[in-house]
């Protein structure tokens, strides 16, 4: 499965999350996503791996450069992959293991 970077996704998705939010409980989210010692978050349902960038205000270009610096097969997620997070219960009120204090998103 592809490895994904969650850092700074689209404002459209953020608006979608604010309006709709997922309906999955926090307990279900905590069972579905496991974070390893390197900060890689694995989705036990889809097999996808996610990594949240360091807390800092990055421009879109800087976020894309950060992903390239990760090496390997890391890339920015697609809208459909981000929608899967919403379906799993990740929303603007509950970020689960994807929490970042930075509210600047792409």
C-alpha positions, 0 to 999 in steps of 0.5 A, a space after each residue: 500500500 502507498 505511504 501517505 503524508 497528511 501534512 496540510 491538505 486542501 481547504 476544501 477538505 477542511 470545509 467538508 470536515 467542518 460541515 460534515 464530520 465523521 460519525 465514528 467514535 473516538 474509541 473506534 478511531 484509536 483502535 483503527 490507527 496505530 502510530 509507531 516509534 517513527 511517527 508513522 500512522 498505520 490505518 489497520 483497515 486500509 493498510 495505508 501509512 500516514 505521516 504528519 509533518 512537524 508543527 510549522 507553517 509551511 507553504 504548499 511548496 514547502 510541504 511538497 518539498 518536505 514530502 520529497 525529503 522523506 524519500 521512498 514512496 511517500 507522497 501527498 494524499 488524494 482527495 479520496 484518501 483524505 475522505 477515507 479519514 473522514 469516514 474513519 472518524 477524523 474531523 475538525 473536532 477530533 484529529 486523533 493521531 493526526 493532531 497538529 497544533 498548526 491550523 494552517 492546512 493545504 
